[in-house]
């Protein structure tokens, strides 16, 4: 099973681009997207652990799509705030949100995302070992961005522990990890961030500026090929292809294109998207009501 989808669903700039405008009464963006995609990566859990009541709401809103799986980012306390060791209460708070997803069968992966500054040192390897043991009962995938991690021993270790590797596309600067097609567990993962070189490391760049990038078909085709390669590995059971270049629905556009490239056919797409990206989308998608209705 290969599942495609964007990172997140709550963006004001998607109104009239991805979502209809004005929005219909009782419009639910999560349920709407779950009619087109079989996964969405949850970003909000990076900033704060999700409450169990919130998780139950998400689960109800995707019931109409039995193929749908969430992936969710681990709370930044464990990946970006490493000056002090985490506490048992912090672990319990994260588990309280992730456990209902796991128990419902809707948790595709927990994404452990480290920043580019996280290099392969003895101290960082020890932190990573402790972290993956702490949350080892979840399907884990790991994203590192620095080239020091690109060693056979590292990938062998992931495979031994059943941890998936996140193959990323990012602006390539000195010592940035380059595009790969590694499959180190039952879960394969592709994550494309865009190639906005101008704003990627600019200190004052906002979220929208950093992820404002629309891939061309020529840039996406190698990722479609890598997706097929990952899916063909004997240990791979599920592949998640997530687009994080969210500004003005570009992630949705590129996710649909990637799906079409891999499957070799046009795919259904939200009709509003064609107002802005019709010329780009026409060879890959066709406007349609959600094929899985909420």
N, C-alpha and C positions, 0 to 999 in steps of 0.2 A: 504494500500500500504506500503510495506516494501522496502526501498531503501538501497542498500549497496554501499560502495565506499571508496576510500582512502582519506586521507587529503593531498591535493596538487597534482600537476602533473608535476611540473618543477624541476626535480632532475637529475643532471648529471650522477649519478650512476645508473639510470634506463636504460641508453643506453645499448642495447644488453641483458638486463635482462627483462624489461617490453616492451621496444620499440625495433623495429628492428634496427640492426646495420650492415652496415651503414644505416642511415635513408634514406628512399626514398625522392625523390625531393618533396618539398612542404609538407613534413610530418607535421601534426598538432597533438601534443600529447593530447590536450584537446579533439578534435574531435574523436581521436582514443579511448581514455578511455570512452567517452560517448557512444561508440558503445558496450561496455561491461557492464558499470555500469549506474545506474539511479541517482546517486548523486556523487558529489565531494565536499569536504569541502575546502573552500578558506582560505588559511593561510595568503596570502599577505595583506589582509585588516587589519590584526592585527598590521602590521608594518607601514602602511600608508593607508589612505582612498583611495578607488579606484576612478579613474576618470570616468566620464560618458562614454567617448569614449572607455575606456577599457571594461566597462560592455557591451556596444553594440557589441564589438568584441566577447566577450564570448558568448553572446546570439546567434549570427550568427553561431558560431562554434558548437553549440549543437542542432541546429534546427532539425537535422535528428532523434532525439530521443524525442518524445513528452512526455515521462514519466520523463524526466530528470529534477531535481531540484538542484540548488546550495544551500549549506549552507555556511555562511560566518562569520568569526570571527569579533567581534567588535574591533575597533581600541584600542590599548593598552593605549592610553591617558586616557581612561575612566575606566580601570581596574587595571592598574599597575602603573600609575603616579597620585597618589591621594593626593599629598601635597597641591595642589591648585585646586580650582573649575574650571571645564571646562568652555569654553566660547561659546557664541551663534555661532560664526564663526566655531568653531570646530565641533559643532553639525551639522551645515549646510553642512560642507565638507563631513561628513560621510553620511548624507542623500542624497547628490547629487549622490553618488555611489549606495546606496542601493535602492533608489526609482525606478530606471529603472528595477531592478530585481523584485521588488514587483509588479510594474505595468504590467510587462510581464507575470506574473504568474509563474515565474521560481525561486522565493525565497522560499525555504523550511523552513529556520530558520536563525535567527541571533544568533550566539553563543556568549554569554557573559562568558568569561573564566577568573576566578580569580586564583591567585597563591595559593599554599599551605599555605602561611603566612597570607592569608586573613581569619581571624577567625570571629566568630559570636559575635561581640561586638555591643553596641548601636551605636557607631560612624559608623561602617561598615554597619549596617542595614539601617541607615539613608542614607548613600551613595547609597546603592543598591536600596532603594525605589525611590530616586530621579532619578537614572539612568534608572530604568525600566519604570518610568513615561515618561521620556524624549523620549525614543525609543519605547513606548508602542504600536505604530501602526504597528510595525513589529511582525511577529511570533517569540517570544523570547524563547530561552532555556538557562539555567543557569548551569554553571559548577563551583562547589566549591570543594576543595580538602581536607579541614580540617574537622575532625570529629565533631567539635562543632556545625556544621550546621545540624547534623543528629538528628533532633527533630521533633516530630509530628506537632508542631505549625508552624515550617518553611514550611513543605510540605503543610499544610493546607493553608498557605498564598499564596504559589505559585498557588495552585489550584484555589483559589478565584480570583486571578488576571490573570489566564490563561497563566501562564508562565511554560514552560516545564522544567523538571529536567534532567540533563545530567548524566546518569549512567556510571561511569567510571571504567576502570581497570587500575591500576597504581601500582608501587612498594609500598607495605604497610610498612610504618615505624610508629613510635609512633604518634598517633593522625591523621593518614591518614584515609580518609573516605573509607569505605570498599565497595565491590561490592553490588549493589542494583538493583532493578527492579521497580523503581517508575515511574508512569505515572501521571503527574499533569496538563496536558493540551491536546489539540488536537494533539500536536506534541510529539511523543516519541523519545528519543535519547539515543543511546548507543555509547560510545567512548572508544576505547581501545588504550592505550599508549605503551604497552609493559611492561616487568617486569625486566628491566635492573637495578637491585639493585646497582650494582657496580658504575654506572655512573649517576644515576638519580639526586642526589644532589651534585655530585662532581663539585666543583667550576670551574675547568678548562676543564670539559667535553664539547666537541662541540656538535652541533645539531645531527650529524650523530652517534656519540658515544652514546648519551643519548637514541636514539630511535632505536638502533640496537638490535632487539629482534624478534625472530620468535616463535609464539605460537605453542604449540603442539596441536593435536586434543583434547586430554583430557582437556587441559586448555581452549579451545574454546567452548567445548560442553555446559558448564554452561551458557555461554553468548548466545548461540543459544537458550537455554531454556528460559533465561530471555527475549530475543527478542520476543519470542512467547507470553510470559506472558504480556509484555507491549502492544503488538499488540491486545491482547484479552480484554484489558480494554475498557469499554463502551465509554469513551470519546475520545479514541485514533482514529485518522483518518489517520495519517502518522507516520511512524517510520523510523528514519535514523540510520543506523549502519555504523559508520566511524572508520576506522583503521588508527592510527597515527604512527605506527611503520614502518616508510617509508624506512629505509635504505635498499638499493639494492632490492627494490620491495617486501619486506616482508609484507608491508601493503596490497598490491594487492593480494598476495598469501593468506593471512589470510582472507581478505574480501570475496574472492571466496569460501574459505572453509566454512565460516559462512553462506553464502547464500545457499550453497549446504546442509549444515546441517539442516537449517530451512526448505528448500523446499523439501528435501528428494530426490534429483536427481542431476546428474552431470550438471555443468554449463559451458558455453563457456568461454575460457580463452585465453589471448594473447599467441601465439605459442612460442615466445622467452622465456617465463617464465619457460617452461618445461626444458630448458637447465640447469637451476640452481636448480629448485625446482620440477622436474618431479616426483621423488619418493614420495614427500610430497603431490603433487597435484593429482596424478593419481586416487585415490579413489573418488575425489570430482569434478574434472573438466576435460575437454578435449580441446586440442588445436583447435582453430577455428578462421577463419577470423571474424572480428567484426560482430555480428548478426545484428547490426544496422549500415549500412555503412554511412560514412560521405559524 
